[in-house]
Amino acid sequence: MPDYDDKNRGALFRNKQKKKPNQPDYRGPLNYEGVELEVAGWMKKSKAGDSYMSLTVQKKEPADPGASYANSDLDKDMPF
């Protein structure tokens, strides 16, 4: 069986961590021409009353393994 090709594909998932109205209702990955992107979507209503989804797309930032410890309380306890 050939490997799955996810090029030019994406998905949106309900944002279960939404705490503020300006945060997206949906989020998900998108691969366009081999570039990994992130998509965010907000459910809105037009002036005519029709529902639609407003989208933003941005390049996916590489994971920074040290970012979760930056400026944390752990730094204060380090002797170096």
PDB file with one MODEL, atoms N, CA, C and O in Angstrom:
MODEL        1
ATOM      1  N   MET A   1       0.839  -1.175   0.000  1.00  0.00           N
ATOM      2  CA  MET A   1       0.000   0.000   0.000  1.00  0.00           C
ATOM      3  C   MET A   1       0.890   1.245   0.000  1.00  0.00           C
ATOM      4  O   MET A   1       1.806   1.336   0.817  1.00  0.00           O
ATOM      5  N   PRO A   2       0.645   2.203  -0.891  1.00  0.00           N
ATOM      6  CA  PRO A   2       1.492   3.402  -0.935  1.00  0.00           C
ATOM      7  C   PRO A   2       1.266   4.291   0.290  1.00  0.00           C
ATOM      8  O   PRO A   2       0.208   4.259   0.918  1.00  0.00           O
ATOM      9  N   ASP A   3       2.297   5.087   0.610  1.00  0.00           N
ATOM     10  CA  ASP A   3       2.170   6.027   1.727  1.00  0.00           C
ATOM     11  C   ASP A   3       1.096   7.059   1.417  1.00  0.00           C
ATOM     12  O   ASP A   3       0.878   7.407   0.257  1.00  0.00           O
ATOM     13  N   TYR A   4       0.433   7.543   2.447  1.00  0.00           N
ATOM     14  CA  TYR A   4      -0.614   8.558   2.301  1.00  0.00           C
ATOM     15  C   TYR A   4       0.029   9.889   1.921  1.00  0.00           C
ATOM     16  O   TYR A   4       0.983  10.320   2.568  1.00  0.00           O
ATOM     17  N   ASP A   5      -0.474  10.532   0.896  1.00  0.00           N
ATOM     18  CA  ASP A   5       0.030  11.825   0.451  1.00  0.00           C
ATOM     19  C   ASP A   5      -0.891  12.919   0.988  1.00  0.00           C
ATOM     20  O   ASP A   5      -2.028  13.047   0.534  1.00  0.00           O
ATOM     21  N   ASP A   6      -0.406  13.714   1.959  1.00  0.00           N
ATOM     22  CA  ASP A   6      -1.245  14.768   2.532  1.00  0.00           C
ATOM     23  C   ASP A   6      -0.995  16.125   1.884  1.00  0.00           C
ATOM     24  O   ASP A   6      -1.442  17.149   2.401  1.00  0.00           O
ATOM     25  N   LYS A   7      -0.289  16.143   0.767  1.00  0.00           N
ATOM     26  CA  LYS A   7      -0.014  17.386   0.063  1.00  0.00           C
ATOM     27  C   LYS A   7      -1.331  17.984  -0.438  1.00  0.00           C
ATOM     28  O   LYS A   7      -2.171  17.286  -1.006  1.00  0.00           O
ATOM     29  N   ASN A   8      -1.491  19.276  -0.216  1.00  0.00           N
ATOM     30  CA  ASN A   8      -2.683  20.021  -0.625  1.00  0.00           C
ATOM     31  C   ASN A   8      -3.948  19.541   0.082  1.00  0.00           C
ATOM     32  O   ASN A   8      -5.025  19.484  -0.512  1.00  0.00           O
ATOM     33  N   ARG A   9      -3.800  19.199   1.350  1.00  0.00           N
ATOM     34  CA  ARG A   9      -4.929  18.759   2.170  1.00  0.00           C
ATOM     35  C   ARG A   9      -4.872  19.453   3.528  1.00  0.00           C
ATOM     36  O   ARG A   9      -3.821  19.929   3.957  1.00  0.00           O
ATOM     37  N   GLY A  10      -6.011  19.500   4.187  1.00  0.00           N
ATOM     38  CA  GLY A  10      -6.079  20.095   5.516  1.00  0.00           C
ATOM     39  C   GLY A  10      -7.341  19.671   6.222  1.00  0.00           C
ATOM     40  O   GLY A  10      -8.156  18.930   5.672  1.00  0.00           O
ATOM     41  N   ALA A  11      -7.500  20.144   7.447  1.00  0.00           N
ATOM     42  CA  ALA A  11      -8.682  19.810   8.247  1.00  0.00           C
ATOM     43  C   ALA A  11      -8.888  20.913   9.278  1.00  0.00           C
ATOM     44  O   ALA A  11      -7.933  21.547   9.728  1.00  0.00           O
ATOM     45  N   LEU A  12     -10.142  21.132   9.644  1.00  0.00           N
ATOM     46  CA  LEU A  12     -10.476  22.073  10.706  1.00  0.00           C
ATOM     47  C   LEU A  12     -11.171  21.320  11.826  1.00  0.00           C
ATOM     48  O   LEU A  12     -12.015  20.458  11.582  1.00  0.00           O
ATOM     49  N   PHE A  13     -10.805  21.656  13.060  1.00  0.00           N
ATOM     50  CA  PHE A  13     -11.374  21.027  14.243  1.00  0.00           C
ATOM     51  C   PHE A  13     -11.897  22.118  15.161  1.00  0.00           C
ATOM     52  O   PHE A  13     -11.311  23.198  15.243  1.00  0.00           O
ATOM     53  N   ARG A  14     -12.999  21.843  15.853  1.00  0.00           N
ATOM     54  CA  ARG A  14     -13.554  22.816  16.792  1.00  0.00           C
ATOM     55  C   ARG A  14     -12.493  23.138  17.845  1.00  0.00           C
ATOM     56  O   ARG A  14     -11.834  22.237  18.364  1.00  0.00           O
ATOM     57  N   ASN A  15     -12.335  24.406  18.152  1.00  0.00           N
ATOM     58  CA  ASN A  15     -11.364  24.869  19.141  1.00  0.00           C
ATOM     59  C   ASN A  15     -11.959  24.681  20.535  1.00  0.00           C
ATOM     60  O   ASN A  15     -12.702  25.538  21.014  1.00  0.00           O
ATOM     61  N   LYS A  16     -11.639  23.577  21.178  1.00  0.00           N
ATOM     62  CA  LYS A  16     -12.179  23.263  22.504  1.00  0.00           C
ATOM     63  C   LYS A  16     -11.546  24.108  23.607  1.00  0.00           C
ATOM     64  O   LYS A  16     -12.042  24.126  24.734  1.00  0.00           O
ATOM     65  N   GLN A  17     -10.452  24.808  23.290  1.00  0.00           N
ATOM     66  CA  GLN A  17      -9.761  25.625  24.288  1.00  0.00           C
ATOM     67  C   GLN A  17     -10.130  27.106  24.173  1.00  0.00           C
ATOM     68  O   GLN A  17      -9.480  27.946  24.796  1.00  0.00           O
ATOM     69  N   LYS A  18     -11.156  27.442  23.391  1.00  0.00           N
ATOM     70  CA  LYS A  18     -11.573  28.830  23.201  1.00  0.00           C
ATOM     71  C   LYS A  18     -12.097  29.393  24.516  1.00  0.00           C
ATOM     72  O   LYS A  18     -13.005  28.832  25.130  1.00  0.00           O
ATOM     73  N   LYS A  19     -11.509  30.517  24.940  1.00  0.00           N
ATOM     74  CA  LYS A  19     -11.913  31.156  26.183  1.00  0.00           C
ATOM     75  C   LYS A  19     -12.387  32.592  25.959  1.00  0.00           C
ATOM     76  O   LYS A  19     -13.094  33.145  26.801  1.00  0.00           O
ATOM     77  N   LYS A  20     -12.004  33.204  24.826  1.00  0.00           N
ATOM     78  CA  LYS A  20     -12.360  34.587  24.517  1.00  0.00           C
ATOM     79  C   LYS A  20     -13.056  34.629  23.161  1.00  0.00           C
ATOM     80  O   LYS A  20     -12.783  33.786  22.306  1.00  0.00           O
ATOM     81  N   PRO A  21     -13.954  35.600  22.948  1.00  0.00           N
ATOM     82  CA  PRO A  21     -14.685  35.675  21.685  1.00  0.00           C
ATOM     83  C   PRO A  21     -13.795  35.902  20.463  1.00  0.00           C
ATOM     84  O   PRO A  21     -14.159  35.507  19.355  1.00  0.00           O
ATOM     85  N   ASN A  22     -12.630  36.534  20.650  1.00  0.00           N
ATOM     86  CA  ASN A  22     -11.771  36.799  19.498  1.00  0.00           C
ATOM     87  C   ASN A  22     -10.914  35.598  19.110  1.00  0.00           C
ATOM     88  O   ASN A  22     -10.242  35.643  18.079  1.00  0.00           O
ATOM     89  N   GLN A  23     -10.914  34.534  19.895  1.00  0.00           N
ATOM     90  CA  GLN A  23     -10.184  33.328  19.531  1.00  0.00           C
ATOM     91  C   GLN A  23     -10.990  32.549  18.498  1.00  0.00           C
ATOM     92  O   GLN A  23     -12.219  32.608  18.499  1.00  0.00           O
ATOM     93  N   PRO A  24     -10.300  31.811  17.606  1.00  0.00           N
ATOM     94  CA  PRO A  24     -11.014  31.106  16.542  1.00  0.00           C
ATOM     95  C   PRO A  24     -11.933  30.003  17.063  1.00  0.00           C
ATOM     96  O   PRO A  24     -11.666  29.364  18.081  1.00  0.00           O
ATOM     97  N   ASP A  25     -13.034  29.805  16.319  1.00  0.00           N
ATOM     98  CA  ASP A  25     -13.968  28.722  16.633  1.00  0.00           C
ATOM     99  C   ASP A  25     -13.418  27.380  16.151  1.00  0.00           C
ATOM    100  O   ASP A  25     -13.725  26.333  16.721  1.00  0.00           O
ATOM    101  N   TYR A  26     -12.607  27.424  15.103  1.00  0.00           N
ATOM    102  CA  TYR A  26     -12.006  26.218  14.511  1.00  0.00           C
ATOM    103  C   TYR A  26     -10.537  26.476  14.231  1.00  0.00           C
ATOM    104  O   TYR A  26     -10.131  27.607  13.965  1.00  0.00           O
ATOM    105  N   ARG A  27      -9.739  25.405  14.293  1.00  0.00           N
ATOM    106  CA  ARG A  27      -8.303  25.471  13.983  1.00  0.00           C
ATOM    107  C   ARG A  27      -7.913  24.175  13.310  1.00  0.00           C
ATOM    108  O   ARG A  27      -8.590  23.158  13.456  1.00  0.00           O
ATOM    109  N   GLY A  28      -6.816  24.217  12.570  1.00  0.00           N
ATOM    110  CA  GLY A  28      -6.350  22.983  11.982  1.00  0.00           C
ATOM    111  C   GLY A  28      -5.155  23.161  11.075  1.00  0.00           C
ATOM    112  O   GLY A  28      -4.776  24.283  10.740  1.00  0.00           O
ATOM    113  N   PRO A  29      -4.558  22.037  10.675  1.00  0.00           N
ATOM    114  CA  PRO A  29      -3.394  22.064   9.792  1.00  0.00           C
ATOM    115  C   PRO A  29      -3.816  22.106   8.325  1.00  0.00           C
ATOM    116  O   PRO A  29      -4.909  21.669   7.963  1.00  0.00           O
ATOM    117  N   LEU A  30      -2.932  22.639   7.496  1.00  0.00           N
ATOM    118  CA  LEU A  30      -3.127  22.670   6.055  1.00  0.00           C
ATOM    119  C   LEU A  30      -1.772  22.506   5.404  1.00  0.00           C
ATOM    120  O   LEU A  30      -0.811  23.172   5.790  1.00  0.00           O
ATOM    121  N   ASN A  31      -1.682  21.636   4.430  1.00  0.00           N
ATOM    122  CA  ASN A  31      -0.464  21.473   3.661  1.00  0.00           C
ATOM    123  C   ASN A  31      -0.752  21.983   2.261  1.00  0.00           C
ATOM    124  O   ASN A  31      -1.623  21.456   1.570  1.00  0.00           O
ATOM    125  N   TYR A  32      -0.016  23.014   1.840  1.00  0.00           N
ATOM    126  CA  TYR A  32      -0.184  23.546   0.498  1.00  0.00           C
ATOM    127  C   TYR A  32       1.156  23.507  -0.215  1.00  0.00           C
ATOM    128  O   TYR A  32       2.108  24.181   0.181  1.00  0.00           O
ATOM    129  N   GLU A  33       1.216  22.710  -1.269  1.00  0.00           N
ATOM    130  CA  GLU A  33       2.444  22.564  -2.059  1.00  0.00           C
ATOM    131  C   GLU A  33       3.629  22.174  -1.175  1.00  0.00           C
ATOM    132  O   GLU A  33       4.753  22.617  -1.413  1.00  0.00           O
ATOM    133  N   GLY A  34       3.383  21.355  -0.166  1.00  0.00           N
ATOM    134  CA  GLY A  34       4.441  20.876   0.709  1.00  0.00           C
ATOM    135  C   GLY A  34       4.776  21.801   1.861  1.00  0.00           C
ATOM    136  O   GLY A  34       5.636  21.467   2.677  1.00  0.00           O
ATOM    137  N   VAL A  35       4.124  22.958   1.956  1.00  0.00           N
ATOM    138  CA  VAL A  35       4.374  23.913   3.042  1.00  0.00           C
ATOM    139  C   VAL A  35       3.327  23.685   4.119  1.00  0.00           C
ATOM    140  O   VAL A  35       2.128  23.681   3.837  1.00  0.00           O
ATOM    141  N   GLU A  36       3.781  23.495   5.363  1.00  0.00           N
ATOM    142  CA  GLU A  36       2.873  23.287   6.489  1.00  0.00           C
ATOM    143  C   GLU A  36       2.330  24.627   6.967  1.00  0.00           C
ATOM    144  O   GLU A  36       3.092  25.532   7.303  1.00  0.00           O
ATOM    145  N   LEU A  37       1.000  24.745   6.994  1.00  0.00           N
ATOM    146  CA  LEU A  37       0.326  25.969   7.396  1.00  0.00           C
ATOM    147  C   LEU A  37      -0.662  25.682   8.517  1.00  0.00           C
ATOM    148  O   LEU A  37      -1.013  24.530   8.772  1.00  0.00           O
ATOM    149  N   GLU A  38      -1.106  26.743   9.182  1.00  0.00           N
ATOM    150  CA  GLU A  38      -2.155  26.642  10.197  1.00  0.00           C
ATOM    151  C   GLU A  38      -3.335  27.486   9.747  1.00  0.00           C
ATOM    152  O   GLU A  38      -3.159  28.616   9.291  1.00  0.00           O
ATOM    153  N   VAL A  39      -4.532  26.938   9.873  1.00  0.00           N
ATOM    154  CA  VAL A  39      -5.744  27.641   9.489  1.00  0.00           C
ATOM    155  C   VAL A  39      -6.571  27.888  10.754  1.00  0.00           C
ATOM    156  O   VAL A  39      -6.679  27.018  11.618  1.00  0.00           O
ATOM    157  N   ALA A  40      -7.151  29.090  10.847  1.00  0.00           N
ATOM    158  CA  ALA A  40      -8.055  29.418  11.937  1.00  0.00           C
ATOM    159  C   ALA A  40      -9.348  29.945  11.321  1.00  0.00           C
ATOM    160  O   ALA A  40      -9.319  30.669  10.325  1.00  0.00           O
ATOM    161  N   GLY A  41     -10.489  29.577  11.921  1.00  0.00           N
ATOM    162  CA  GLY A  41     -11.768  29.994  11.377  1.00  0.00           C
ATOM    163  C   GLY A  41     -12.715  30.502  12.444  1.00  0.00           C
ATOM    164  O   GLY A  41     -12.774  29.962  13.549  1.00  0.00           O
ATOM    165  N   TRP A  42     -13.461  31.552  12.103  1.00  0.00           N
ATOM    166  CA  TRP A  42     -14.452  32.147  12.992  1.00  0.00           C
ATOM    167  C   TRP A  42     -15.814  32.079  12.318  1.00  0.00           C
ATOM    168  O   TRP A  42     -15.945  32.474  11.159  1.00  0.00           O
ATOM    169  N   MET A  43     -16.823  31.589  13.015  1.00  0.00           N
ATOM    170  CA  MET A  43     -18.186  31.580  12.495  1.00  0.00           C
ATOM    171  C   MET A  43     -18.765  32.985  12.659  1.00  0.00           C
ATOM    172  O   MET A  43     -18.705  33.572  13.739  1.00  0.00           O
ATOM    173  N   LYS A  44     -19.330  33.518  11.560  1.00  0.00           N
ATOM    174  CA  LYS A  44     -19.882  34.872  11.557  1.00  0.00           C
ATOM    175  C   LYS A  44     -21.210  34.888  10.816  1.00  0.00           C
ATOM    176  O   LYS A  44     -21.594  33.915  10.166  1.00  0.00           O
ATOM    177  N   LYS A  45     -21.904  36.020  10.929  1.00  0.00           N
ATOM    178  CA  LYS A  45     -23.162  36.231  10.198  1.00  0.00           C
ATOM    179  C   LYS A  45     -23.000  37.466   9.323  1.00  0.00           C
ATOM    180  O   LYS A  45     -22.485  38.493   9.765  1.00  0.00           O
ATOM    181  N   SER A  46     -23.443  37.353   8.085  1.00  0.00           N
ATOM    182  CA  SER A  46     -23.410  38.494   7.177  1.00  0.00           C
ATOM    183  C   SER A  46     -24.547  39.460   7.527  1.00  0.00           C
ATOM    184  O   SER A  46     -25.415  39.140   8.339  1.00  0.00           O
ATOM    185  N   LYS A  47     -24.534  40.633   6.910  1.00  0.00           N
ATOM    186  CA  LYS A  47     -25.609  41.606   7.139  1.00  0.00           C
ATOM    187  C   LYS A  47     -26.956  41.048   6.700  1.00  0.00           C
ATOM    188  O   LYS A  47     -27.999  41.422   7.235  1.00  0.00           O
ATOM    189  N   ALA A  48     -26.921  40.147   5.716  1.00  0.00           N
ATOM    190  CA  ALA A  48     -28.157  39.521   5.228  1.00  0.00           C
ATOM    191  C   ALA A  48     -28.617  38.380   6.130  1.00  0.00           C
ATOM    192  O   ALA A  48     -29.691  37.816   5.920  1.00  0.00           O
ATOM    193  N   GLY A  49     -27.803  38.034   7.142  1.00  0.00           N
ATOM    194  CA  GLY A  49     -28.174  36.973   8.074  1.00  0.00           C
ATOM    195  C   GLY A  49     -27.644  35.603   7.711  1.00  0.00           C
ATOM    196  O   GLY A  49     -27.945  34.624   8.395  1.00  0.00           O
ATOM    197  N   ASP A  50     -26.855  35.511   6.642  1.00  0.00           N
ATOM    198  CA  ASP A  50     -26.269  34.221   6.246  1.00  0.00           C
ATOM    199  C   ASP A  50     -25.057  33.900   7.117  1.00  0.00           C
ATOM    200  O   ASP A  50     -24.262  34.785   7.431  1.00  0.00           O
ATOM    201  N   SER A  51     -24.920  32.640   7.504  1.00  0.00           N
ATOM    202  CA  SER A  51     -23.750  32.195   8.257  1.00  0.00           C
ATOM    203  C   SER A  51     -22.600  31.933   7.302  1.00  0.00           C
ATOM    204  O   SER A  51     -22.795  31.425   6.197  1.00  0.00           O
ATOM    205  N   TYR A  52     -21.393  32.286   7.741  1.00  0.00           N
ATOM    206  CA  TYR A  52     -20.196  31.982   6.963  1.00  0.00           C
ATOM    207  C   TYR A  52     -19.011  31.833   7.906  1.00  0.00           C
ATOM    208  O   TYR A  52     -19.094  32.184   9.084  1.00  0.00           O
ATOM    209  N   MET A  53     -17.907  31.310   7.380  1.00  0.00           N
ATOM    210  CA  MET A  53     -16.698  31.144   8.163  1.00  0.00           C
ATOM    211  C   MET A  53     -15.605  32.051   7.601  1.00  0.00           C
ATOM    212  O   MET A  53     -15.274  31.977   6.418  1.00  0.00           O
ATOM    213  N   SER A  54     -15.060  32.891   8.444  1.00  0.00           N
ATOM    214  CA  SER A  54     -13.944  33.759   8.094  1.00  0.00           C
ATOM    215  C   SER A  54     -12.654  33.011   8.445  1.00  0.00           C
ATOM    216  O   SER A  54     -12.548  32.444   9.532  1.00  0.00           O
ATOM    217  N   LEU A  55     -11.674  33.004   7.534  1.00  0.00           N
ATOM    218  CA  LEU A  55     -10.455  32.218   7.728  1.00  0.00           C
ATOM    219  C   LEU A  55      -9.202  33.079   7.728  1.00  0.00           C
ATOM    220  O   LEU A  55      -9.147  34.122   7.076  1.00  0.00           O
ATOM    221  N   THR A  56      -8.202  32.630   8.466  1.00  0.00           N
ATOM    222  CA  THR A  56      -6.844  33.146   8.347  1.00  0.00           C
ATOM    223  C   THR A  56      -5.923  31.956   8.149  1.00  0.00           C
ATOM    224  O   THR A  56      -6.190  30.857   8.635  1.00  0.00           O
ATOM    225  N   VAL A  57      -4.840  32.191   7.430  1.00  0.00           N
ATOM    226  CA  VAL A  57      -3.848  31.149   7.170  1.00  0.00           C
ATOM    227  C   VAL A  57      -2.480  31.741   7.462  1.00  0.00           C
ATOM    228  O   VAL A  57      -2.182  32.868   7.065  1.00  0.00           O
ATOM    229  N   GLN A  58      -1.646  30.970   8.162  1.00  0.00           N
ATOM    230  CA  GLN A  58      -0.279  31.414   8.427  1.00  0.00           C
ATOM    231  C   GLN A  58       0.656  30.219   8.417  1.00  0.00           C
ATOM    232  O   GLN A  58       0.231  29.078   8.604  1.00  0.00           O
ATOM    233  N   LYS A  59       1.934  30.494   8.196  1.00  0.00           N
ATOM    234  CA  LYS A  59       2.920  29.415   8.216  1.00  0.00           C
ATOM    235  C   LYS A  59       2.996  28.831   9.611  1.00  0.00           C
ATOM    236  O   LYS A  59       2.930  29.548  10.609  1.00  0.00           O
ATOM    237  N   LYS A  60       3.136  27.523   9.662  1.00  0.00           N
ATOM    238  CA  LYS A  60       3.251  26.835  10.952  1.00  0.00           C
ATOM    239  C   LYS A  60       4.636  27.105  11.522  1.00  0.00           C
ATOM    240  O   LYS A  60       5.647  26.888  10.855  1.00  0.00           O
ATOM    241  N   GLU A  61       4.671  27.572  12.737  1.00  0.00           N
ATOM    242  CA  GLU A  61       5.940  27.849  13.411  1.00  0.00           C
ATOM    243  C   GLU A  61       6.539  26.540  13.906  1.00  0.00           C
ATOM    244  O   GLU A  61       5.827  25.711  14.472  1.00  0.00           O
ATOM    245  N   PRO A  62       7.836  26.343  13.700  1.00  0.00           N
ATOM    246  CA  PRO A  62       8.454  25.115  14.202  1.00  0.00           C
ATOM    247  C   PRO A  62       8.382  25.063  15.723  1.00  0.00           C
ATOM    248  O   PRO A  62       8.496  26.088  16.395  1.00  0.00           O
ATOM    249  N   ALA A  63       8.196  23.888  16.246  1.00  0.00           N
ATOM    250  CA  ALA A  63       8.125  23.698  17.697  1.00  0.00           C
ATOM    251  C   ALA A  63       9.463  24.047  18.316  1.00  0.00           C
ATOM    252  O   ALA A  63      10.506  23.610  17.829  1.00  0.00           O
ATOM    253  N   ASP A  64       9.446  24.824  19.379  1.00  0.00           N
ATOM    254  CA  ASP A  64      10.650  25.199  20.103  1.00  0.00           C
ATOM    255  C   ASP A  64      10.653  24.431  21.417  1.00  0.00           C
ATOM    256  O   ASP A  64       9.934  24.796  22.347  1.00  0.00           O
ATOM    257  N   PRO A  65      11.463  23.356  21.507  1.00  0.00           N
ATOM    258  CA  PRO A  65      11.413  22.515  22.706  1.00  0.00           C
ATOM    259  C   PRO A  65      11.740  23.260  24.002  1.00  0.00           C
ATOM    260  O   PRO A  65      11.299  22.837  25.070  1.00  0.00           O
ATOM    261  N   GLY A  66      12.498  24.353  23.937  1.00  0.00           N
ATOM    262  CA  GLY A  66      12.848  25.088  25.142  1.00  0.00           C
ATOM    263  C   GLY A  66      11.861  26.180  25.492  1.00  0.00           C
ATOM    264  O   GLY A  66      11.974  26.789  26.556  1.00  0.00           O
ATOM    265  N   ALA A  67      10.896  26.445  24.626  1.00  0.00           N
ATOM    266  CA  ALA A  67       9.980  27.566  24.836  1.00  0.00           C
ATOM    267  C   ALA A  67       9.126  27.396  26.093  1.00  0.00           C
ATOM    268  O   ALA A  67       8.802  28.386  26.748  1.00  0.00           O
ATOM    269  N   SER A  68       8.761  26.179  26.437  1.00  0.00           N
ATOM    270  CA  SER A  68       7.896  25.989  27.595  1.00  0.00           C
ATOM    271  C   SER A  68       8.606  26.302  28.908  1.00  0.00           C
ATOM    272  O   SER A  68       7.947  26.514  29.926  1.00  0.00           O
ATOM    273  N   TYR A  69       9.923  26.335  28.903  1.00  0.00           N
ATOM    274  CA  TYR A  69      10.664  26.627  30.121  1.00  0.00           C
ATOM    275  C   TYR A  69      11.151  28.073  30.176  1.00  0.00           C
ATOM    276  O   TYR A  69      11.585  28.533  31.231  1.00  0.00           O
ATOM    277  N   ALA A  70      11.086  28.792  29.065  1.00  0.00           N
ATOM    278  CA  ALA A  70      11.577  30.158  29.037  1.00  0.00           C
ATOM    279  C   ALA A  70      10.780  31.021  29.996  1.00  0.00           C
ATOM    280  O   ALA A  70       9.550  30.977  30.017  1.00  0.00           O
ATOM    281  N   ASN A  71      11.495  31.808  30.791  1.00  0.00           N
ATOM    282  CA  ASN A  71      10.887  32.734  31.745  1.00  0.00           C
ATOM    283  C   ASN A  71       9.959  32.047  32.746  1.00  0.00           C
ATOM    284  O   ASN A  71       9.031  32.672  33.259  1.00  0.00           O
ATOM    285  N   SER A  72      10.192  30.810  33.016  1.00  0.00           N
ATOM    286  CA  SER A  72       9.356  30.101  33.982  1.00  0.00           C
ATOM    287  C   SER A  72       9.975  30.175  35.371  1.00  0.00           C
ATOM    288  O   SER A  72      11.093  30.663  35.537  1.00  0.00           O
ATOM    289  N   ASP A  73       9.252  29.697  36.349  1.00  0.00           N
ATOM    290  CA  ASP A  73       9.762  29.667  37.718  1.00  0.00           C
ATOM    291  C   ASP A  73      10.973  28.760  37.831  1.00  0.00           C
ATOM    292  O   ASP A  73      11.778  28.921  38.748  1.00  0.00           O
ATOM    293  N   LEU A  74      11.118  27.813  36.922  1.00  0.00           N
ATOM    294  CA  LEU A  74      12.273  26.917  36.963  1.00  0.00           C
ATOM    295  C   LEU A  74      13.571  27.702  36.768  1.00  0.00           C
ATOM    296  O   LEU A  74      14.595  27.371  37.365  1.00  0.00           O
ATOM    297  N   ASP A  75      13.525  28.752  35.925  1.00  0.00           N
ATOM    298  CA  ASP A  75      14.722  29.553  35.684  1.00  0.00           C
ATOM    299  C   ASP A  75      15.237  30.196  36.963  1.00  0.00           C
ATOM    300  O   ASP A  75      16.448  30.339  37.134  1.00  0.00           O
ATOM    301  N   LYS A  76      14.353  30.582  37.852  1.00  0.00           N
ATOM    302  CA  LYS A  76      14.740  31.253  39.084  1.00  0.00           C
ATOM    303  C   LYS A  76      15.495  30.321  40.018  1.00  0.00           C
ATOM    304  O   LYS A  76      16.309  30.781  40.820  1.00  0.00           O
ATOM    305  N   ASP A  77      15.243  29.033  39.930  1.00  0.00           N
ATOM    306  CA  ASP A  77      15.886  28.069  40.813  1.00  0.00           C
ATOM    307  C   ASP A  77      17.212  27.559  40.274  1.00  0.00           C
ATOM    308  O   ASP A  77      17.943  26.867  40.982  1.00  0.00           O
ATOM    309  N   MET A  78      17.530  27.892  39.033  1.00  0.00           N
ATOM    310  CA  MET A  78      18.759  27.396  38.420  1.00  0.00           C
ATOM    311  C   MET A  78      19.954  28.207  38.915  1.00  0.00           C
ATOM    312  O   MET A  78      19.914  29.437  38.868  1.00  0.00           O
ATOM    313  N   PRO A  79      21.013  27.556  39.386  1.00  0.00           N
ATOM    314  CA  PRO A  79      22.164  28.272  39.913  1.00  0.00           C
ATOM    315  C   PRO A  79      23.072  28.808  38.825  1.00  0.00           C
ATOM    316  O   PRO A  79      24.032  29.510  39.145  1.00  0.00           O
ATOM    317  N   PHE A  80      22.825  28.520  37.568  1.00  0.00           N
ATOM    318  CA  PHE A  80      23.707  28.971  36.484  1.00  0.00           C
ATOM    319  C   PHE A  80      22.963  29.758  35.454  1.00  0.00           C
ATOM    320  O   PHE A  80      23.557  30.211  34.475  1.00  0.00           O
TER     321      PHE A  80
ENDMDL
END
